[in-house]
Amino acid sequence: MERRQFGRTDMTVSALGFGGSEIQSDTDVATAEALLTGALDAGLNVVDTAACYGLSEELIGTAIGHRRHEYYLFSKCGHAVDLPTPDWDPRTVRHSIERSLTRLRTDHLDLIQLHSCSREILERGDLILELERARDAGKVRYIGYSGDNEAASWAVESGRFASLQTSINIADQAVLDHILPQAHAAGMGVIAKRPVANVAWRVPQLPEEDYGYEYGERLKVLAFPWLAAPLGETVGLALRFTLSAPGVSTAIVGTKSPGRWQENASYVDEGPLDPDLFRAIRAAWAGAAGFDRRGQG
C-alpha cells in the first residue's frame, strides 16, 4: 500500500488507516482479531482509536498488542468516560493517557490527540501543556488535535500540534479551502476522518438520528451522477477523492467486516482520482447552496 510522509514527524504512514470507532462494546475478540490482522496484513500501519470508544482500546491491545512494532498507534483523550474528573480537565487528560497505555498494551503512543474540544478550551492552554508533559515523559511521541471548523483552524495556527484529524470527504469539503492548505504549509500530518461520508448515498432516506443523515441531505443537493454506479465502485471513487486532496497523509476507515480491508486496500492501489473528476466534485461543492457547509465532526 502507498505510504506517505506524516508531516514533519518521522512517521511514514499507510494511505489507509484503521479506525477504531467501529469496534466498541458490541465486537467480540475474535472479530477484532480478524479485522485488525487483516488490516495489518493488507499493508496498513496506522491504527487510530480513542479513550471514549467503548472497548476499542482493550480490543486493539488484545488483538494486535503482540504486533506493536508493525504499526503506529494513535489515540484521543479529553472526555471523562469512567474517570472521576471532569471533561477537558488536565487531570482527566493525564489519567486517560495512562489508562490508554494499559488498555493498548504498550509503553507509548505514537500520537495522542485532543478529542474535538472547542476553540475556547484549546485557547486555555492547560490541556496542551498536559499533552506536552506526556510527550516530554516519553509516554507519547507526538501530540495532535482532532476536530473541525474554528477549533481546527486555531489548532493549525497555534503551531503547538504535529497533526490535525478532521472531516474530509465528497460531502464535507469546507476544510479543503483554507484549513487543509494551512496545515500542509505548517508541516502537519493530516488524518482524514469520515473519508467515505458514511456511505450515506447507499440509502435513499436516512433517519434524522443517523450519523450520516446530514451527508445524505447534502448529497441530494450535490447530485454526483457517478453515485448511481455499483456500491463498490462509488466507495472506491469517494475514498480516492479524499486521498487525492493535497496534504492528506492518511484516511481512517472503520468497519466491522473482516474482509473489507482488502477491498479498501484495492481501491487505494488504483491511485489518485482522475483530475477531471476531482475538479468536478470540487466545482459541484463550490456551486452548491442550501446546506450548512461546516465540518460535521
N, C-alpha and C positions, 0 to 999 in steps of 0.2 A: 504494500500500500504506500501511496505517496506520503512522504514526510516533509514537514515544514518547520522552519525556524520559529520558535516561540518567543517573538520579540527579542529583547536583549538578554534573555536568560541563556543558560547553557543547555536548554532542552530543545531537542528536535522531535516534534510530535507528529503522530499519525493524523492525516487529514480528517479521519473519523474517530470519534471517541465514544466511550461507553457512558451513557447517562444513568446514574443510579436511582433516579426518582421513580422508575417503573418497578423496581424490586423493593417493596416495603413489607408490610406485615402479612400480606397475602401470598407471598412467594416462599416456597419451601427450599431447603438447602440444595436438593438435587437439581431443581430448576435453575437456581442461581449458579451452581457449578457448571451446568451445561451452557448457560448464557455467557458467562464470563470466560470459560475455557474456549468456547467458540470465538469470542471476540478477540482474545489474545492470539489464538491460532490463525485468525484471519488477518493478523498484522496490526491490530490496534495496540497502541501503547499508552493510551490515556484513559483513566477511569476517574469519573467525576461524580461525587456524591455530596451529601450534606448531613449535618447532625440531626436535622429535623425530618429526614426521610424515613421515618419508622425504623425498621430493622435493616435498612440498606447497608449501613456501615458494618454491622455484625455479619451480614451475609457475604459481603465482599471479603472481609477478613477471613472468614471460614473457608470460602470457596477458592480464593487465589492468594491468600497470605503467603503460602509457600513459594509463590512465583513472584514475589515482591520486586525482584531485580529486573523483571521484564516490563514493567510499566511505571508511568508517572501517576502519582496518586494525588488527586485534588479533592478537597472538601470545603465546606462552608460552615459558618458559625454566626452566632448573634441571637438566635431565638432560644429562649429559656425552656426548652422542652425537657421536662423531668429534672430540671435544676431549680434550686431554691431561690436563686437571684433573678432579677427582672430581665426582660428582653433588653438588649442593647446596653448592658452594664459590663464594664471591663472584667468584673469577676466572672460573669457568665461566659464571656469570650475565653478567658483563661481556663476555666473548668471544662468548657466544651472542647477545646483543643486537646486537653489531657484525656478526656473521655474518648475522643475520636481516635487517638493513637492506640488506646487499649482495644477499642472495638475493631479497628482495622488491622490489628496485629503488626504494628510497625513502630519503629522508633522515630520516624519523621514523616511529615507530609511534604510533598514537592511544592504544593501551593495550598494556602488557606485563604478563603475569600469571605469578606463580609457579605451577608446574605440579604441583599435587597433592602437595606435600611434607607431612610430618607436622606436627602441632602443636608437637612438640619442636623441629623445625627452624625453624619460624616464630618460636618464642619466643627463639631465639638472637639474632635481630635483625639479623645481619650481611647476610643476603640482602635484607632490606627496605631497609637502608641503601644497598646497591648499586643497587637499583631507584630509590631517591630520587636518587642521584647521576646516574643516566642521565636521570631526569626534569629535574633541575636543569641538565643539559648540553644539553637540548633534543632528545635522541635519542628520548625517549618523552614523551607528553603526560600520561598518567595511568598509575597502577600498580594492579594488582588481584591477587586470589587466585583460583585455580581448584581446587576440591576439595569435600570433603563432611565431614559429621559433626563431630567435635570440632575439627578444624583449621579448618573453615569457621566454626564458632562463634567460635573465637579470633580469626580474621581480621576478623570483623564487630566484635567487642568491642574490638579493638585501636585502632580509629579511624585506622589507617595507610593503608587502601586505599580507592580510589574505587569499586571494583566487586567483585562476587562472581560467579563462574561455578560453578554447582552443579547436581546432577541433580534434575530436576522432571518428573514425568510420572504417568500414571494408576497405574503400578506402583511409584512411588518418590515418596511424598508426605510423608516424615518432615520435610523441610525446611519444609513449609508451616505446621507447628505453632508453631515458635519462631524458627528462624534467619531465614527469609524476612521475617517481620514486623519483626525486629530490624534487618535490613539495610535494609528500606524506611524504617524510622523514622530510621536513621542517614544517609539520603540517598545510599545506594549504588546504582549501577546494577547490575541483576541480569540475568545471562545464564543462561538455562535450557539445560543440555545434556541430550542424550538425550531430547528432548521428546516423542517418539512411542514411547518404551520399546522401541526397536529393532524395532518392529512384531512383537513376539515372539508375538503371537496368530495370526500367519499360518501357522505350522507347528505341528501338533498336539504334537509332541515334539521339541524341540531337543536336540542332543547337549550333554553337560555342558560340553564345552570351548568351546561357542559363547558369544560375548559376551552374548547375550540370554537365556541359559538361566535365570538367576535370575529375570528378569522373567517368563518363561514360566511358571515354577513359581508365582510369586505370582499371576499372572492366573488360574490354575486355582482358586485359593482365592477370589479376589475375584469371579470368575464374573459379570462385567458382561454382562447379556443383550444389549446393543446391539452387542457384538463379533461377533455372528452375522450382522450386516449385510454387504453387499459391502465389499471391502477399502478402496476409495477413500473410502467414507462413514466407515468406522471410523477411518482415518488422520486424516481431517478432524476428527472429533469429539475424538480424542485430542490432536491439536495444539491445538485450540481450548480444551480443558481446561487445558493448560499455560499458554497465553497469557491465560486468564481468572483465573489465580492473582494476587491482589493483590500488586503490587510487581515483577512480572516486566517487564523492559524489552524483551528480545528473546529469541527461541528459535533456537538454532543447529541447523540440519538439514543433514546431509551426504547426498550422492547421487552416483552415477556415471551417472545417466540424464539427458541434456541436456534432455529435455522436462519433467522433474519439477518444475522451479521454477515454471512457470506453473500447474501443478496445485496445488502448495503455496500459491502466492500466492492462488489462488481460494478455498482453504479459509479462509485468514486474512481474506479480504474478506467472508466470511459473518458476521464479527463475533464477539462473545463467546458462549460456550456458554450454552445455556438455563440459567438459575439453578437450576431444579429438578434438571436432570441433573447440574450441577456439585455440588450438595449431595448428591445420591445417590451420586456417585462418592466424595466425601469421607466419607460415612457408611459406605460399604462398607469403606473403608480403616480407619476408626476401629473397626469391629466385627470385623475380620478377625483371625485368630490362626493360629499355626503356621508363621510365617516370620520371618526376621530383617528388621527394618524399617530397618536402616541404609542410608544412601545408597550406591548401588553404584559411584559414581565412574566 
